Amino acid sequence: MSIETYHALIDQICAEFSIPDPGAMYQAAHLHVYDADFTLYHGGVILPDSVLMYCDFGELPVQTRELVLLRLLEANMYLFGANSPAFTYNSKKNHIVLMCRFPLSQATLDSTLELLSYFAAMAARWNNDYFIFEQNR
């Protein structure tokens, strides 16, 4: 039953953003919305009542790499909790990714759009200053 619920959620997201052929998104929903890149997956057999969401924050800067990574580790400390997002690193693309898992049984179109919008705003902020403030440089 959960896979059908996940498909319905993907159908609704695609309808919201006028994305054709939502069925092509069932395996992996690659979305560019709110000026950010997302990938959504169904939790599968291991996590059948889950949606896995990844938001690509962009390339890790070279010059301030260590400082930025330390800031992201600090952010993970504050984000830590059940069903909470966490920052990770995609070594193939040299990109920072914010990932989270949320319960499919509680996911609505509105709650998912709110999460997409919030993550996109965080990504825009990160791309502006990497969460590094003047006093920390």
Secondary structure as UniProt FT lines:
FT   HELIX           2..16
FT   TURN            17..18
FT   HELIX           22..25
FT   STRAND          29..33
FT   TURN            34..35
FT   STRAND          36..42
FT   TURN            44..46
FT   TURN            48..49
FT   STRAND          50..59
FT   TURN            63..64
FT   HELIX           65..79
FT   TURN            82..83
FT   STRAND          86..90
FT   TURN            91..94
FT   STRAND          95..103
FT   HELIX           104..106
FT   HELIX           109..129
FT   TURN            130..131
FT   HELIX           134..136
//
